[in-house]
Amino acid sequence: MKGAFISDCEGPISKNDNAYEVSAHFVPNGCRLYPIISRYDDVLSDVLKRSGYKAGYTLKLILPFLIAYSVKDRKIHEFSVKNLVLVPNIKDTLQHVRSIASVFIVSTSYKHYINALCQALDFPFENTYCTRVSIDKYHIAEQEKNRLKELAKEIAKMALIQIPPNAESISDFSKGDQNSIRRLDEIFWKELAGMKSGRVYSEVSPMGAGEKAEAVQDIVRKLGVRFSNVMYVGDSITDEEAFNLVRENDGLTISFNGNRYAVRSAEIAVLSENSIPTAIIADVFCRFGKQQAIRMAENWNAEALKKSHVNPSLLERFFRLYPSKSSKVRIVTDESIETLAEESSEFRRKVRGEAVGRLG
């Protein structure tokens, strides 16, 4: 019976952060607006643990501002097609893994972007889970548009909230950041929630952290596989719950160029500009099981890889890309977690750019 290979999209498969890029392109100062909302998302989900709030809901919070600036479904799709940036060799990686496992993409991204991605990769859209929204259905008056634009300008002028280490409550933040958090609470959960465009908050369900875990459970049910035959690849805070679910049930979890949230929840951290290390780990996991994949990661060097029974064509391609040194693949341990989180976050910014790399 084939196992299941489940991957996040942005990070392990593509270099984009599509919602950020759409916001930056269509909304004035969107390149500041989106990161501020994204950091607020991190605060609510990871620090304050607001009831009913899940990591990844930035994609819902930004929607009224896209509506205000008359962004349409067609525009998002066309922008996504034009600006798609894939991780090198990912098409070959997915084709190889699909020959030995059932492959699914579980992504917070809007469906417009996932459609564009599937077209580029010849990947079946029915094997994806994503944030499904039709922005064209929302029509609002000019007065509301103008107010939304004013609020967008106000948010964009805020300083980016700094999350203190080990913060657990709003009192752990600086006074300025406490004021920003309270003001953002007022904007999103009082003023915007009462607007016509605020319908999106009840009607749109982003593929956030909890929803990703539910998607993994759905895939396991549909395939009738054991969790021990599931490999999950992610890179951000929205993957934490899926990581935990798979890991607690003896599956394999991989952080690919992950931020600190991903590294601290995964068993293996991969730092690579190319997707081939993912294909190698998946090849060994699907054919020989988790423990063999873990042992390979523990001894990730040229000599050990040559003795690992990896598909020869994969190894040949890997050594052609890395003639002098391999990409970094490490087991995440209590002793290494902080160092790996820092190294992976830095590498993530290098590969995806500072603006995208710093997003949660």
C-alpha positions as CSV (number, residue, x, y, z in Angstrom):
1,M,0.0,0.0,0.0
2,K,1.3,3.4,-0.9
3,G,2.0,5.9,1.8
4,A,1.0,9.6,1.8
5,F,3.4,12.5,1.0
6,I,1.7,15.7,2.2
7,S,3.4,19.1,1.6
8,D,2.7,22.7,2.3
9,C,3.0,24.8,-0.9
10,E,4.7,28.1,-0.2
11,G,8.2,27.3,1.0
12,P,8.7,23.6,0.2
13,I,7.2,23.9,-3.4
14,S,7.3,27.5,-4.3
15,K,9.2,30.6,-3.2
16,N,6.2,32.9,-3.2
17,D,4.1,34.3,-0.4
18,N,1.2,34.9,-2.7
19,A,-1.2,36.8,-0.4
20,Y,1.7,39.1,0.6
21,E,2.6,39.7,-3.0
22,V,-1.0,40.3,-4.0
23,S,-1.4,42.8,-1.2
24,A,1.8,44.5,-2.0
25,H,0.9,44.8,-5.7
26,F,-2.8,45.9,-5.5
27,V,-3.0,47.8,-2.2
28,P,-1.0,51.1,-1.6
29,N,1.6,50.3,1.1
30,G,0.5,46.7,1.1
31,C,4.1,45.7,1.5
32,R,3.8,47.2,5.0
33,L,0.2,46.5,5.7
34,Y,0.4,42.7,5.2
35,P,3.5,42.0,7.5
36,I,1.8,44.0,10.3
37,I,-1.4,42.0,10.0
38,S,0.7,38.8,9.7
39,R,2.6,39.6,12.9
40,Y,-0.7,40.3,14.6
41,D,-1.8,36.9,13.4
42,D,1.2,35.4,15.1
43,V,0.4,37.2,18.4
44,L,-3.2,36.0,18.5
45,S,-2.4,32.4,17.5
46,D,0.9,31.7,19.2
47,V,1.1,34.1,22.2
48,L,-2.4,35.1,23.3
49,K,-4.0,31.9,21.9
50,R,-7.2,33.8,21.2
51,S,-10.2,31.4,21.4
52,G,-11.4,30.4,17.9
53,Y,-8.4,32.0,16.2
54,K,-6.0,30.0,14.1
55,A,-2.6,30.7,12.6
56,G,-3.0,31.6,9.0
57,Y,-6.1,33.8,9.3
58,T,-4.1,36.7,7.9
59,L,-5.6,35.6,4.6
60,K,-9.0,36.4,5.9
61,L,-8.1,39.6,7.7
62,I,-6.6,41.1,4.5
63,L,-9.6,40.4,2.3
64,P,-11.7,43.6,3.1
65,F,-8.8,45.7,2.0
66,L,-8.5,43.8,-1.3
67,I,-12.2,44.3,-1.8
68,A,-11.8,48.1,-1.1
69,Y,-9.2,48.3,-3.9
70,S,-11.5,46.4,-6.3
71,V,-9.2,43.4,-6.7
72,K,-11.1,40.6,-8.6
73,D,-10.7,36.9,-8.8
74,R,-9.3,37.2,-12.4
75,K,-6.7,39.7,-11.3
76,I,-5.4,37.5,-8.5
77,H,-5.2,34.4,-10.8
78,E,-3.4,36.4,-13.6
79,F,-1.0,37.9,-11.1
80,S,-0.4,34.4,-9.6
81,V,0.4,32.9,-13.0
82,K,2.7,35.7,-13.9
83,N,4.6,35.8,-10.6
84,L,4.9,32.1,-9.8
85,V,8.4,31.1,-8.6
86,L,9.0,27.4,-8.1
87,V,11.7,25.8,-5.9
88,P,14.3,24.4,-8.3
89,N,13.6,20.8,-9.4
90,I,10.3,20.6,-7.6
91,K,8.4,19.3,-10.7
92,D,10.8,16.3,-11.0
93,T,10.6,15.8,-7.2
94,L,6.9,15.6,-7.2
95,Q,6.8,13.4,-10.2
96,H,9.2,11.0,-8.5
97,V,7.3,11.0,-5.2
98,R,4.0,10.5,-7.0
99,S,5.4,7.2,-8.4
100,I,5.9,5.8,-4.9
101,A,3.3,7.6,-2.8
102,S,-0.1,9.4,-2.9
103,V,0.8,13.1,-3.0
104,F,-1.2,16.0,-1.6
105,I,-0.7,19.7,-1.2
106,V,-2.2,21.4,1.9
107,S,-1.8,25.1,1.6
108,T,-3.1,28.3,3.3
109,S,-2.8,30.0,-0.1
110,Y,-5.9,31.3,-2.0
111,K,-7.3,28.8,-4.6
112,H,-6.3,31.3,-7.4
113,Y,-2.7,30.7,-6.7
114,I,-3.0,26.9,-6.2
115,N,-4.8,26.7,-9.5
116,A,-1.8,28.5,-11.2
117,L,0.6,26.2,-9.4
118,C,-1.2,23.0,-10.4
119,Q,-1.2,24.2,-14.0
120,A,2.6,24.8,-13.9
121,L,3.3,21.5,-12.2
122,D,0.8,19.3,-14.1
123,F,-0.5,18.4,-10.6
124,P,-4.1,17.4,-10.0
125,F,-6.0,20.2,-8.3
126,E,-8.3,17.7,-6.7
127,N,-5.3,16.6,-4.6
128,T,-5.0,20.0,-3.0
129,Y,-6.5,21.7,0.1
130,C,-6.4,25.5,0.1
131,T,-8.3,28.7,1.1
132,R,-11.3,28.8,-1.2
133,V,-12.8,32.3,-1.7
134,S,-14.5,34.1,-4.5
135,I,-13.8,37.8,-3.9
136,D,-16.1,38.8,-6.8
137,K,-19.2,38.1,-4.7
138,Y,-18.5,41.0,-2.3
139,H,-19.9,44.3,-3.4
140,I,-19.6,47.4,-1.1
141,A,-20.5,51.1,-1.3
142,E,-17.9,53.8,-2.0
143,Q,-18.3,55.1,1.5
144,E,-17.2,51.7,3.0
145,K,-14.4,51.5,0.5
146,N,-13.1,54.9,1.6
147,R,-13.2,53.9,5.2
148,L,-11.4,50.7,4.6
149,K,-8.7,52.6,2.7
150,E,-8.3,54.9,5.7
151,L,-7.9,52.0,8.0
152,A,-5.4,50.4,5.7
153,K,-3.3,53.6,5.8
154,E,-3.6,53.6,9.6
155,I,-2.4,50.0,10.0
156,A,0.4,50.5,7.5
157,K,1.8,53.4,9.7
158,M,2.0,51.1,12.8
159,A,5.4,49.7,13.9
160,L,5.8,46.0,13.4
161,I,4.9,44.3,16.7
162,Q,8.0,42.7,18.3
163,I,7.2,39.4,20.1
164,P,9.4,39.0,23.3
165,P,10.9,35.6,23.9
166,N,8.6,33.4,26.0
167,A,5.8,36.0,25.9
168,E,2.5,34.6,27.2
169,S,0.2,37.6,27.7
170,I,-0.3,41.1,26.3
171,S,1.5,42.5,29.4
172,D,4.7,40.9,28.2
173,F,4.8,43.3,25.2
174,S,6.1,46.9,25.1
175,K,3.6,49.6,25.9
176,G,3.6,50.7,22.2
177,D,2.9,47.2,21.0
178,Q,0.2,46.7,23.6
179,N,-1.5,49.8,22.1
180,S,-1.1,48.4,18.6
181,I,-2.6,45.1,19.5
182,R,-5.6,46.7,21.2
183,R,-6.2,49.0,18.3
184,L,-6.0,46.1,15.8
185,D,-8.5,44.3,18.0
186,E,-10.9,47.3,17.6
187,I,-10.4,47.5,13.9
188,F,-10.8,43.9,13.0
189,W,-13.3,42.6,15.6
190,K,-15.5,45.7,16.1
191,E,-15.4,48.1,13.2
192,L,-14.6,45.8,10.2
193,A,-16.8,42.9,11.6
194,G,-19.7,45.3,11.5
195,M,-19.2,46.3,7.8
196,K,-20.7,44.7,4.8
197,S,-17.3,43.5,3.7
198,G,-16.9,42.0,7.2
199,R,-19.0,39.1,6.0
200,V,-15.8,37.5,4.8
201,Y,-14.9,36.8,8.5
202,S,-17.8,34.4,8.9
203,E,-18.0,33.1,5.3
204,V,-14.3,32.5,4.5
205,S,-12.4,29.7,6.3
206,P,-8.7,29.9,5.5
207,M,-6.7,26.7,5.5
208,G,-5.0,27.7,8.7
209,A,-3.2,25.6,11.3
210,G,-6.2,23.7,12.6
211,E,-7.6,23.2,9.1
212,K,-4.3,21.8,7.9
213,A,-4.4,19.2,10.6
214,E,-8.0,18.4,9.7
215,A,-6.9,18.0,6.0
216,V,-4.2,15.5,7.0
217,Q,-6.8,13.5,8.9
218,D,-9.1,13.6,5.9
219,I,-6.3,12.3,3.6
220,V,-5.5,9.5,6.0
221,R,-9.2,8.5,6.1
222,K,-9.6,8.7,2.3
223,L,-6.5,6.6,1.6
224,G,-7.0,4.2,4.5
225,V,-3.3,4.5,5.5
226,R,-1.7,4.5,8.9
227,F,-0.1,7.7,10.1
228,S,3.2,5.8,10.3
229,N,3.1,5.9,6.5
230,V,2.6,9.7,6.3
231,M,5.4,12.2,5.6
232,Y,4.5,15.9,6.1
233,V,6.7,18.8,4.8
234,G,6.1,22.3,6.0
235,D,7.8,25.6,6.8
236,S,5.8,27.9,9.0
237,I,3.5,28.5,11.9
238,T,0.5,27.2,10.0
239,D,2.1,23.8,9.8
240,E,2.6,23.3,13.6
241,E,-0.7,21.5,14.2
242,A,-0.2,19.2,11.2
243,F,3.4,18.5,12.3
244,N,2.2,17.6,15.8
245,L,-0.6,15.3,14.6
246,V,1.7,13.4,12.2
247,R,4.6,13.2,14.7
248,E,2.5,12.1,17.6
249,N,1.2,9.2,15.4
250,D,4.6,8.0,14.3
251,G,4.7,9.7,10.9
252,L,7.7,11.7,9.6
253,T,7.8,15.5,9.8
254,I,10.2,17.7,7.7
255,S,10.9,21.4,8.0
256,F,12.0,22.7,4.6
257,N,13.7,26.1,5.0
258,G,11.4,26.6,7.9
259,N,11.0,29.4,10.4
260,R,11.4,28.9,14.1
261,Y,7.7,27.7,14.4
262,A,8.4,24.9,11.8
263,V,11.8,23.8,13.1
264,R,10.6,23.5,16.7
265,S,7.8,21.1,15.6
266,A,9.6,19.0,13.0
267,E,11.9,16.0,13.4
268,I,14.2,16.8,10.4
269,A,15.3,20.3,9.3
270,V,16.3,20.7,5.7
271,L,18.1,23.8,4.5
272,S,18.4,23.7,0.7
273,E,17.9,25.9,-2.4
274,N,16.8,22.8,-4.2
275,S,14.0,20.3,-3.6
276,I,16.0,17.1,-4.3
277,P,16.8,16.5,-0.6
278,T,13.0,16.3,0.0
279,A,12.8,13.7,-2.8
280,I,15.7,11.7,-1.3
281,I,14.1,11.6,2.1
282,A,10.7,10.7,0.7
283,D,12.3,7.9,-1.4
284,V,13.8,6.3,1.6
285,F,10.8,6.9,3.8
286,C,8.3,5.4,1.3
287,R,10.4,2.4,0.5
288,F,12.1,1.5,3.8
289,G,10.2,3.4,6.5
290,K,10.7,6.2,9.0
291,Q,13.7,4.8,11.0
292,Q,15.7,4.3,7.9
293,A,15.0,7.9,6.8
294,I,15.9,9.2,10.3
295,R,19.2,7.2,10.2
296,M,20.0,8.7,6.8
297,A,19.4,12.2,8.1
298,E,21.6,11.6,11.1
299,N,24.5,10.7,8.7
300,W,23.8,13.1,5.9
301,N,27.1,13.1,4.0
302,A,28.3,11.9,0.5
303,E,29.6,8.5,1.6
304,A,26.5,7.6,3.7
305,L,24.1,8.7,1.0
306,K,25.9,6.4,-1.6
307,K,25.2,3.5,0.8
308,S,21.6,4.4,1.5
309,H,19.9,2.6,-1.4
310,V,18.4,5.8,-2.6
311,N,17.1,5.8,-6.2
312,P,20.3,6.1,-8.3
313,S,19.0,8.8,-10.6
314,L,18.1,11.0,-7.6
315,L,21.6,10.6,-6.1
316,E,23.2,11.3,-9.4
317,R,21.2,14.5,-9.8
318,F,21.9,15.5,-6.2
319,F,25.7,15.1,-6.5
320,R,25.6,17.0,-9.8
321,L,24.0,19.9,-8.1
322,Y,26.2,19.7,-5.0
323,P,29.6,18.6,-6.2
324,S,31.6,19.9,-3.3
325,K,29.2,20.0,-0.4
326,S,25.7,18.8,0.4
327,S,22.7,20.8,1.5
328,K,22.1,20.8,5.2
329,V,19.9,18.1,6.6
330,R,19.8,17.7,10.4
331,I,17.8,15.9,13.1
332,V,16.1,18.4,15.4
333,T,17.0,17.6,19.0
334,D,16.5,19.5,22.3
335,E,20.2,20.5,22.1
336,S,20.1,21.6,18.5
337,I,16.7,23.2,18.1
338,E,17.6,26.8,18.9
339,T,20.7,26.8,16.7
340,L,18.8,25.0,13.8
341,A,15.9,27.4,14.1
342,E,18.2,30.4,13.8
343,E,20.2,28.9,10.9
344,S,17.0,27.8,9.1
345,S,15.3,31.2,9.5
346,E,18.4,33.0,8.2
347,F,18.6,30.6,5.2
348,R,14.9,31.0,4.6
349,R,15.4,34.8,4.3
350,K,18.3,34.2,1.9
351,V,16.3,31.9,-0.4
352,R,13.0,33.7,-0.3
353,G,14.0,37.3,0.3
354,E,13.9,39.3,3.5
355,A,10.2,40.5,3.2
356,V,8.8,37.0,2.6
357,G,11.3,35.1,4.7
358,R,10.4,37.1,7.9
359,L,6.6,36.3,7.6
360,G,5.3,33.8,10.1
